[in-house]
Amino acid sequence: MTISQTFFNDRTATVEDLSPLAFAGYAHFTAMQIRDHAVKGLDLHLKRLREASTQLFGTHLPDEQILRYLQNAATQGPADASLMCFITSEPGEFMPAPGPLDLNVLIKLMPAAEPPAGPLALDLVGHQRDLPTVKHVGEVAKTHYLRKANAKGFDDAAFRDNSGRISEATIWNLAFWDGESVIWPQASILPGVTMQILSRQLEALQIPQRTVPVTEDMLTNELSAVVMNSWTPGIDVTRIGEHGLASSSRFVEVLHRAYANEVGTALLR
């Protein structure tokens, strides 16, 4: 496989397809991991794209059309790969929408992701994402705070919103564990696909879950934390800001077991 393959709707992308998008910043996307030609939570990925398109563009493409494009791309790659699916519009950003928009699908197929081993230490910064429920492009703050965190000796950064609630990390959802229950932060966040997969599988395993505001004073060595995204259902986090947290192999194991119970959907046609 080449380093990456890019598709525009149902065909390999050309320079003419990509050049108008080179500096475009009004689009949304979803990121998934393909393993053995299958992807977990495909229904959630399609729902994310459908709802984000409606919010940004006032319309959306049929699930069947997007699925066809995903299948076309996946069948041209290896059994294991990373896939990012973007939805863009014509006209693009900084332009009024005079009428119905034409939506296009841009798919990037890359080598399978390898998550960091952990445990991780996260800087804690005040930041609240615009349109937090949409996975949109052009979020310069994510890279900015990641690099500032690295310069301070942290692995990445977690966000504290305007109300003092800990919400999410740069490209990760956060989850906590008090020894009995999985705790999801109550804040304006992007509901990650992996997070949603875990929520429904934890429910099936009858593992208690609750959603509460998580504040800085709750970050003690009696609480454990992880980050998660399409790369992994859980990496141990042992420090957020100046607060040390308990390392919990049991919490990580519970999340990985729940994620393993999710059956993938084959993308081969």
Secondary structure, DSSP 4 states (H G I P E B T S, - for coil): --S-EEEETTEE--HHHHGGGTT----EEEEEEEETTEETTHHHHHHHHHHHHHHHHS----HHHHHHHHHHHHTTS-SSEEEEEEEEEES-TTS---SPPEEEEEEEEEEPP----S-EEEEEEE---SSTTS-BS--HHHHHHHHHHHHTT-SEEEEE-TTSBEEEESS-EEEEE-SS-EEEE-SS----HHHHHHHHHHHHTT--EEEE--BGGG-STT-EEEEEETTEEEEEEEEETTEE----HHHHHHHHHHHHTSPPEE---
